[in-house]
């Protein structure tokens, strides 16, 4: 965000005047400023920058305790802008100035509905925050169905969390909101039983705590699960340090972006951040280091603190934290802070740390590994002690979903793993597995090849020797960085692997691993959320679309999902809409085979026709989409 667009000279001069004078002079300054704002608002063509500036001034005047009775229409115009900055300021001004004005909320219901349907995660979050703040019966009646869909639909976990928290606030006003969707409580029960994201579980528990106050009977099915969650928290079986998919602290982002606003407090803030480094998760460690280097750029007194923090992180188990610490030390030594505000490469070589207890002499550089060509498929390693699963049966016709085996498996664990597998087929990161000893997270980067980072976290206070292998169909060769390593107590290990689709394949690759705990061998096999759809690329041959529309090789999928949700899923799978067409057409290309999806809607059903130049390709795409859109795991 360009800070000059918000914190410009006009606002600084106005606020400085207020601070310099006494109360009587403050009254005069505010009256003059309000008169100037009224005059500018009467202009027919007021610039957007000026509209934003006036909105911020009115917010400040309101905070000082003065009445603001102008600018309502201008704030509504800010809300209707396509720019996120305009919306952000507009929503803040509306909440501060006009939320208590009778029937004012009616003016922004359409804007809120439009923003909830947006594909931008920040805009949706902004709208949900405002709804939580100004909720009333009118807003609930109009927007509740959309919020319910965000809670249980195909959305990122961050959106689901915020939507569920918003719903818990709306429930206080209108308890009947949850009966809009008759299956809502069943879906929420399924989520809390199978979900591994602690933040999402926390949001659901917050909603249930409100429901139980007014209708305890419908919360009874959640009793055993809630007791298990409480037991795990009390006995520290849910480890936040290993928690992979955790929310990053937003205060670090704010501090990093607006360092000049911390004058006279910079030392206190920097010391607080460095004290938090040992206790936060990996993602937050990276964010804190970036925040400190930006503070060091603005304040010389922060350089020693930033240097100390980077030295601490050179021995971190996470390679990306190490590389960031190494590069920031180089920036401080060379006194060249300009590159600190640009995007630094995520995977570069890093300096060997003399204090490391674990040797990285034989570990390949991440970039060098991922740039390797996959010349031949690696099927297995002889020293991996896991159960072999046949995924290449000649008579298989359908996608099996998640194939799962665990030597100490329970029905609950199997259902949870399969539920997460289906959920992650349309997402690029998350937790795929957790038992009493190990938690596994995954991050996927899709292009012509699929680069995958697996994060093995040790939950226990004991060393766990781990061996792993990946089993794939013949059309999906791969390379893996390491197949044998030792997990230190409460530490994390990153393993990279790379897949390349040489020909059409149906079933997902299977991760097989074993580990020793208390002299007992534990074995596990589970499918990775990598299918043929991960290799989707933009269509290179647009002229083939007319041929494909009339292609003989067509298959059909029906779904009860709303059109907007269906389009969102296709976009997440790298299907691109065809803007010039009169029909709803989405195109993509996999292994140089073009594919189009034609969408027809009638009543409550949507029908997708999938066409390809190869019958086998269209059938597999149909099968995968049917599985993703189905209600059963």
C-alpha positions in Angstrom: 0.0 0.0 0.0 1.4 3.5 -0.9 1.6 5.3 2.4 1.6 8.7 0.6 -2.0 8.0 -0.5 -3.2 8.0 3.2 -0.7 9.7 5.4 0.0 12.8 3.3 1.0 16.3 4.1 -2.6 17.6 4.5 -3.4 15.2 7.4 -0.2 15.7 9.2 -0.6 19.5 9.1 -4.2 19.2 10.4 -3.3 16.8 13.3 -0.2 18.8 14.3 -2.3 21.9 14.6 -4.7 20.2 16.9 -1.9 18.9 19.1 -0.1 22.3 19.3 -3.0 24.5 20.5 -5.4 24.5 23.5 -9.0 23.5 23.6 -10.4 26.9 22.5 -8.1 27.0 19.5 -8.9 23.4 18.7 -12.6 24.3 18.4 -11.7 27.0 15.9 -9.4 24.7 13.9 -12.1 22.0 13.7 -14.8 24.5 12.6 -12.5 25.9 9.8 -11.6 22.4 8.7 -15.3 21.3 8.6 -16.2 24.4 6.6 -13.4 23.6 4.1 -14.7 20.0 3.9 -18.3 21.1 3.2 -17.0 23.5 0.5 -15.0 20.7 -1.2 -17.9 18.2 -1.0 -20.1 20.7 -2.9 -17.8 20.5 -5.9 -19.2 18.4 -8.7 -16.0 16.6 -9.6 -14.1 15.9 -6.5 -11.0 13.7 -6.9 -10.9 10.3 -5.2 -7.7 11.2 -3.4 -9.4 14.3 -1.9 -12.5 12.2 -1.0 -10.2 9.8 0.9 -8.4 12.7 2.6 -11.7 14.3 3.8 -13.0 10.9 5.1 -9.9 10.4 7.2 -10.2 14.0 8.6 -13.8 13.5 9.5 -12.9 10.2 11.3 -10.3 12.1 13.3 -12.7 15.0 14.1 -15.2 12.4 15.3 -12.7 10.8 17.5 -12.0 14.2 19.1 -15.6 14.3 20.1 -17.1 16.7 17.5 -20.3 15.9 15.6 -19.8 15.2 11.9 -23.1 15.6 9.9 -21.8 15.8 6.3 -20.2 13.5 3.8 -22.6 10.5 3.9 -23.0 10.3 0.1 -19.3 10.7 -0.4 -18.6 7.7 1.9 -21.1 5.6 0.0 -19.2 6.5 -3.2 -16.0 5.4 -1.6 -17.6 2.0 -0.7 -18.7 1.5 -4.4 -15.1 1.9 -5.6 -13.2 -1.1 -7.0 -10.1 -0.1 -5.1 -9.5 -1.9 -1.8 -8.0 1.3 -0.2 -11.2 3.3 -1.0 -13.3 0.5 0.5 -11.2 0.2 3.6 -11.4 3.9 4.4 -15.1 4.0 3.4 -16.1 1.2 5.7 -14.1 2.7 8.6 -15.7 6.1 8.1 -19.2 4.5 7.9 -18.7 2.6 11.1 -17.3 5.6 13.0 -19.7 8.3 11.7 -23.0 6.8 10.4 -23.6 3.4 11.8 -26.0 4.8 14.4 -28.0 6.8 11.9 -31.4 5.3 11.4 -31.8 3.2 8.2 -28.2 4.1 7.2 -27.3 0.4 6.9 -29.9 -0.1 4.2 -27.8 2.1 2.0 -24.8 -0.3 2.0 -26.5 -3.7 2.0 -26.1 -4.1 -1.8 -22.4 -3.0 -1.5 -21.8 -5.6 1.3 -23.5 -8.3 -0.8 -21.3 -7.4 -3.8 -18.2 -7.5 -1.6 -19.1 -10.9 -0.1 -19.4 -12.3 -3.6 -15.9 -10.9 -4.5 -13.0 -13.3 -5.2 -10.6 -11.0 -3.3 -10.0 -12.4 0.2 -9.2 -9.0 1.7 -12.4 -7.5 0.4 -14.5 -10.4 1.7 -12.8 -10.1 5.1 -13.4 -6.3 5.2 -17.1 -6.8 4.5 -17.5 -9.5 7.2 -15.8 -7.2 9.8 -18.2 -4.4 9.0 -21.2 -6.8 9.2 -20.1 -7.9 12.7 -19.8 -4.3 13.8 -23.1 -2.9 12.5 -25.3 -6.0 12.4 -29.1 -5.5 12.7 -32.2 -7.5 11.7 -32.3 -5.9 8.2 -28.7 -6.8 7.5 -29.1 -10.3 8.8 -32.3 -11.0 6.7 -30.5 -9.8 3.5 -26.9 -11.2 4.0 -27.3 -14.3 6.2 -27.6 -16.8 3.4 -24.4 -15.6 1.8 -22.5 -15.7 5.2 -23.8 -19.2 5.8 -22.3 -20.3 2.4 -19.0 -18.7 3.3 -19.0 -20.8 6.5 -19.5 -24.1 4.8 -18.5 -23.6 1.2 -15.3 -24.0 -0.9 -13.4 -21.1 0.7 -10.0 -20.5 2.2 -9.8 -21.3 5.9 -9.1 -17.7 6.7 -12.5 -16.7 5.2 -14.3 -19.6 6.9 -12.9 -18.5 10.3 -14.0 -14.9 9.9 -17.4 -15.9 8.5 -18.0 -18.3 11.4 -17.0 -15.6 13.9 -19.4 -13.1 12.2 -22.1 -15.7 12.3 -21.7 -16.1 16.0 -22.3 -12.4 16.5 -25.3 -12.4 14.2 -26.7 -15.4 16.1 -27.0 -13.2 19.2 -29.4 -11.0 17.4 -31.3 -13.5 15.3 -31.1 -17.2 16.6 -33.1 -18.5 13.7 -30.2 -17.7 11.3 -28.8 -21.2 11.5 -32.0 -22.8 10.1 -31.6 -21.1 6.8 -29.6 -24.1 5.7 -31.2 -27.3 7.3 -27.9 -29.2 7.0 -25.8 -26.4 8.5 -25.2 -28.0 12.0 -24.4 -31.4 10.3 -21.8 -29.7 8.1 -20.3 -27.9 11.1 -20.2 -31.1 13.1 -18.3 -32.7 10.2 -15.8 -29.8 10.1 -15.1 -29.9 13.8 -14.7 -33.7 13.8 -12.3 -33.9 10.8 -10.6 -30.4 10.8 -7.0 -30.1 11.8 -6.7 -26.3 11.7 -6.8 -25.2 15.3 -7.9 -21.7 14.3 -10.9 -22.9 12.4 -11.8 -25.3 15.3 -11.6 -22.3 17.7 -14.0 -20.3 15.5 -16.5 -23.2 15.5 -16.2 -23.5 19.3 -17.0 -19.8 19.6 -20.1 -20.2 17.5 -21.2 -23.3 19.5 -20.7 -21.3 22.8 -23.3 -18.8 21.6 -25.7 -21.5 20.3 -25.6 -23.4 23.6 -26.9 -20.4 25.5 -30.2 -20.4 23.6 -30.5 -23.9 22.2 -28.4 -26.4 24.1 -30.1 -29.5 22.6 -28.7 -29.0 19.1 -25.2 -28.8 20.5 -25.4 -32.2 22.2 -23.8 -34.2 19.2 -20.7 -32.0 19.7 -20.2 -33.0 23.3 -17.5 -35.8 23.0 -15.5 -33.8 20.5 -15.5 -30.6 22.6 -14.3 -32.7 25.6 -11.5 -34.2 23.5 -10.4 -30.8 22.4 -10.3 -29.5 26.0 -8.4 -32.6 27.1 -5.8 -32.1 24.4 -5.4 -28.4 25.2 -5.0 -29.1 29.0 -2.4 -31.8 28.4 -0.6 -29.8 25.7 -1.2 -32.3 23.0 -2.0 -29.5 20.5 1.4 -27.9 19.9 1.3 -24.3 18.6 5.0 -24.3 17.7 4.4 -27.2 15.2 1.0 -25.9 14.1 1.6 -25.4 10.4 -1.5 -23.5 9.2 -1.5 -20.8 11.8 -2.7 -17.1 11.4 0.2 -14.7 11.1 0.1 -11.8 13.6 -1.3 -8.8 11.7 0.5 -6.3 14.0 3.9 -7.3 12.4 2.5 -6.4 9.0 1.3 -3.0 10.3 4.6 -2.3 12.0 6.6 -3.2 8.9 4.5 -1.0 6.6 4.3 2.1 8.8 7.7 2.2 10.6 7.8 6.0 10.7 4.8 6.1 13.0 6.8 4.3 15.7 9.1 7.2 16.4 10.2 7.2 20.1 8.8 3.6 20.5 10.9 1.8 18.0 13.3 0.3 20.5 10.6 -1.0 22.8 8.8 -2.6 19.8 11.9 -4.2 18.4 12.8 -5.7 21.8 9.3 -7.1 22.2 9.5 -8.7 18.7 12.9 -10.4 19.3 11.6 -11.8 22.6 8.7 -13.4 20.8 10.9 -15.1 18.2 11.6 -18.4 20.1 7.9 -19.0 20.8 6.1 -18.2 17.5 5.6 -20.5 14.4 7.8 -20.5 11.3 5.7 -18.2 9.2 5.6 -15.6 12.0 9.4 -15.9 12.5 9.9 -14.9 8.8 7.5 -12.0 9.3 9.2 -10.7 12.4 12.6 -10.7 10.7 11.3 -8.7 7.8 9.6 -6.3 10.2 12.9 -5.8 12.1 15.0 -5.1 8.9 12.4 -2.5 7.9 12.8 -0.9 11.4 16.6 -1.0 11.0 16.3 0.8 7.7 14.5 3.7 9.5 16.2 3.7 12.9 20.0 3.2 13.4 19.5 2.1 17.0 17.6 -1.0 15.8 20.5 -2.4 13.8 22.2 -4.2 16.7 18.8 -5.7 17.7 18.0 -6.8 14.2 21.5 -8.3 13.8 21.1 -10.2 17.0 17.7 -11.6 15.9 19.2 -12.8 12.6 22.1 -14.5 14.4 19.6 -16.4 16.5 17.7 -17.6 13.5 20.8 -18.9 11.6 20.4 -22.1 13.6 16.6 -22.4 13.0 15.4 -25.7 11.6 13.4 -24.0 8.8 15.6 -23.4 5.7 13.6 -20.3 4.7 14.0 -18.7 8.1 17.8 -19.4 7.8 18.1 -17.9 4.3 16.2 -14.8 5.4 18.4 -14.3 8.5 21.5 -14.8 6.3 20.5 -12.2 3.7 19.4 -9.7 6.3 22.8 -9.9 8.0 24.4 -9.2 4.7 22.1 -6.2 4.2 23.1 -4.8 7.6 26.8 -5.4 7.0 26.7 -3.7 3.6 24.4 -0.9 4.8 22.2 -1.5 1.7 18.6 -1.4 2.9 17.0 -0.7 -0.5 16.8 -4.4 -1.4 15.2 -5.1 2.0 11.8 -3.8 0.8 11.8 -5.9 -2.4 10.9 -9.6 -2.6 13.8 -11.7 -1.6 14.2 -15.1 -3.2 12.6 -17.8 -1.1 15.1 -20.6 -1.9 18.8 -19.7 -2.0 21.9 -21.2 -0.7 22.7 -20.4 3.0 25.7 -20.2 5.1 26.7 -23.2 7.2 26.3 -22.3 10.9 29.1 -23.5 13.2 26.7 -23.8 16.1 24.3 -26.2 14.4 23.9 -29.5 16.0 22.5 -31.1 12.8 24.8 -31.2 9.8 23.6 -29.9 6.4 26.8 -30.7 4.5 25.0 -33.4 2.4 21.7 -31.5 2.0 21.1 -30.2 -1.5 20.3 -26.6 -2.1 16.6 -26.1 -2.6 16.9 -24.3 -5.9 19.4 -26.7 -7.3 17.1 -29.6 -6.4 13.9 -28.1 -7.9 15.8 -27.2 -11.1 16.7 -30.8 -11.7 15.1 -32.7 -14.6 13.0 -35.7 -13.8 14.8 -38.1 -16.0 13.4 -41.3 -14.6 10.7 -42.3 -12.1 11.8 -43.3 -8.6 9.5 -46.0 -7.4 10.7 -47.0 -3.9 13.6 -47.3 -1.5 14.5 -50.6 -0.1 15.1 -49.3 3.4 11.6 -47.8 3.7 9.6 -50.1 5.9 6.0 -49.3 4.9 3.0 -51.2 3.6 2.8 -51.3 -0.3 -0.5 -50.2 -1.8 -1.5 -51.0 -5.3 -2.7 -47.9 -7.1 -2.3 -49.0 -10.6 -5.0 -51.6 -10.9 -6.0 -52.2 -14.5 -9.7 -52.3 -13.8 -9.9 -49.1 -11.9 -12.3 -46.6 -13.5 -12.9 -44.0 -10.8 -10.9 -41.7 -8.6 -10.6 -43.4 -5.2 -10.1 -40.3 -3.2 -7.7 -40.6 -0.3 -6.1 -44.0 0.1 -5.2 -44.4 3.8 -3.5 -46.9 6.0 -2.0 -46.5 9.5 -0.7 -49.3 11.8 -2.6 -47.8 14.7 -5.5 -46.4 12.7 -8.9 -45.5 14.2 -12.0 -44.8 12.2 -12.0 -41.2 13.4 -8.4 -40.6 12.1 -9.2 -42.2 8.7 -12.3 -40.0 8.3 -10.3 -36.9 9.3 -7.5 -37.6 6.8 -9.9 -38.3 3.9 -11.9 -35.2 4.7 -8.7 -33.0 4.7 -7.6 -34.7 1.4 -10.7 -33.7 -0.4 -10.6 -30.1 1.0 -7.0 -29.6 0.0 -7.6 -30.7 -3.7 -8.6 -27.1 -4.3 -6.1 -25.4 -2.0 -2.3 -25.1 -2.0 -1.4 -25.6 1.6 -2.6 -27.1 4.9 -2.2 -30.0 7.3 -2.7 -33.4 5.7 -2.0 -35.7 8.7 -1.5 -35.7 12.4 -1.3 -38.5 15.0 0.1 -38.6 18.5 3.6 -38.2 17.3 3.9 -36.5 13.9 2.1 -33.7 12.1 2.6 -33.2 8.4 1.9 -30.0 6.5 2.1 -29.5 2.7 2.7 -26.5 0.4 2.1 -26.9 -3.3 3.4 -24.8 -6.2 1.8 -25.6 -9.5 3.1 -25.0 -13.0 4.2 -27.4 -15.8 5.6 -29.4 -12.9 4.2 -29.6 -9.3 6.7 -28.6 -6.6 5.8 -29.8 -3.2 7.2 -29.0 0.3 6.3 -31.5 3.0 6.8 -30.3 6.6 7.2 -33.1 9.2 6.7 -31.8 12.7 7.6 -33.8 15.9 5.0 -33.3 18.5 6.7 -35.3 21.2 9.8 -34.8 23.5 11.7 -37.7 21.9 13.8 -38.3 18.8 11.9 -39.9 15.9 13.8 -41.6 13.0 11.7 -41.3 9.9 11.8 -43.1 6.5 9.6 -42.2 3.6 8.7 -43.1 0.1 6.3 -41.9 -2.6 4.3 -44.4 -4.8 2.9 -43.1 -8.1 1.3 -44.4 -11.3 3.6 -44.9 -14.3 2.6 -41.6 -15.9 3.7 -39.5 -12.9 7.5 -39.6 -12.3 9.0 -37.6 -9.4 12.2 -36.8 -7.5 12.5 -36.5 -3.8 15.0 -34.6 -1.7 15.5 -37.1 1.1 13.9 -40.3 2.2 15.5 -40.8 5.6 15.9 -38.2 8.4 15.7 -37.8 12.1 13.1 -35.5 13.7 14.4 -33.8 16.8 12.0 -33.2 19.7 9.4 -30.6 18.9 11.2 -29.6 15.7 10.2 -29.5 12.1 11.9 -30.9 8.9 11.2 -29.8 5.4 11.3 -32.3 2.5 11.0 -31.2 -1.1 9.7 -33.3 -4.0 8.8 -32.5 -7.6 6.3 -34.2 -9.9 6.0 -34.1 -13.6 3.0 -35.5 -15.6 4.4 -37.4 -18.6 1.0 -39.0 -19.5 -2.6 -39.2 -18.2 -2.9 -40.7 -14.7 -5.9 -41.1 -12.4 -5.0 -41.8 -8.8 -3.1 -39.4 -6.5 0.5 -40.3 -5.4 0.7 -42.0 -2.1 3.1 -40.8 0.7 4.4 -43.8 2.6 6.4 -43.3 5.8 7.4 -45.1 8.9 8.9 -43.9 12.2 10.1 -45.4 15.5 8.6 -44.3 18.8 9.2 -46.1 22.1 10.9 -48.9 20.1 7.7 -49.5 18.2 7.5 -49.1 14.4 4.6 -47.0 13.2 3.7 -47.2 9.5 1.4 -44.9 7.5 0.3 -44.4 3.9 -1.9 -41.6 2.6 -2.7 -40.0 -0.7 -1.2 -36.5 -1.4 -3.7 -33.9 -2.7 -2.1 -34.0 -6.1 -4.2 -34.9 -9.1 -4.1 -34.4 -12.9 -5.8 -31.0 -12.3 -2.7 -29.7 -10.6 -1.0 -29.7 -14.0 -3.5 -27.4 -15.6 -2.0 -24.6 -17.7 -3.5 -21.7 -19.8 -4.8 -22.9 -23.2 -2.2 -22.3 -25.9 -4.4 -23.1 -28.9 -7.6 -20.8 -28.6 -8.6 -21.9 -32.2 -9.3 -25.4 -30.9 -12.3 -24.2 -28.8 -14.8 -24.3 -31.6 -13.7 -27.8 -32.4 -13.9 -28.9 -28.7 -17.4 -27.4 -28.3 -18.6 -29.9 -31.0 -16.3 -32.6 -29.9 -17.6 -36.2 -29.7 -15.6 -36.9 -26.5 -17.9 -35.1 -24.0 -18.9 -36.0 -20.4 -21.4 -34.4 -18.1 -21.3 -33.5 -14.4 -24.4 -32.2 -12.5 -24.1 -30.3 -9.2 -26.5 -28.4 -6.9 -23.8 -25.8 -6.2 -24.6 -22.2 -7.0 -23.0 -20.8 -10.1 -20.7 -18.5 -8.2 -19.3 -21.3 -6.1 -18.8 -23.5 -9.1 -16.9 -20.7 -10.9 -14.7 -20.1 -7.9 -13.7 -23.8 -7.8 -12.9 -23.9 -11.5 -10.7 -20.7 -11.1 -8.9 -22.3 -8.2 -8.1 -25.2 -10.4 -6.5 -22.9 -13.0 -9.5 -23.0 -15.5 -9.7 -19.6 -17.2 -13.0 -18.1 -18.4 -13.5 -17.2 -22.0 -14.6 -13.5 -21.9 -15.6 -13.2 -25.6 -18.1 -16.1 -25.5 -21.8 -15.8 -25.1 -21.7 -19.1 -23.1 -20.1 -19.8 -19.7 -16.9 -21.5 -21.0 -13.8 -22.3 -19.0 -10.6 -23.5 -20.7 -7.4 -25.1 -19.6 -4.7 -27.5 -21.0 -3.1 -30.5 -19.3 -0.1 -32.4 -20.8 -0.7 -30.3 -24.0 -4.3 -31.7 -24.2 -6.8 -28.9 -24.4 -9.9 -29.1 -22.2 -13.1 -26.9 -22.1 -15.9 -26.8 -19.6 -19.3 -25.5 -20.7 -21.6 -24.5 -17.8 -25.4 -24.5 -18.1 -27.7 -23.6 -15.2 -31.3 -24.4 -14.8 -33.4 -24.0 -11.6 -31.2 -25.2 -8.7 -28.9 -27.4 -10.7 -25.7 -26.6 -12.7 -24.6 -28.9 -15.5 -21.0 -29.0 -16.8 -20.1 -30.5 -20.1 -16.4 -31.4 -20.3 -14.9 -31.8 -23.7 -11.4 -32.8 -24.7 -9.6 -34.1 -27.8 -9.0 -37.4 -25.9 -11.9 -39.4 -24.4 -9.7 -40.7 -21.5 -8.8 -37.1 -20.5 -12.4 -35.9 -20.5 -13.5 -38.9 -18.4 -10.8 -38.4 -15.8 -11.5 -34.7 -15.5 -15.2 -35.5 -15.1 -14.3 -38.0 -12.4 -12.1 -35.6 -10.5 -14.6 -32.8 -10.6 -17.4 -35.1 -9.6 -15.4 -36.1 -6.5 -14.5 -32.5 -5.6 -18.1 -31.4 -5.9 -19.7 -34.4 -4.2 -20.9 -34.2 -0.6 -19.3 -37.4 0.6 -15.6 -37.7 1.5 
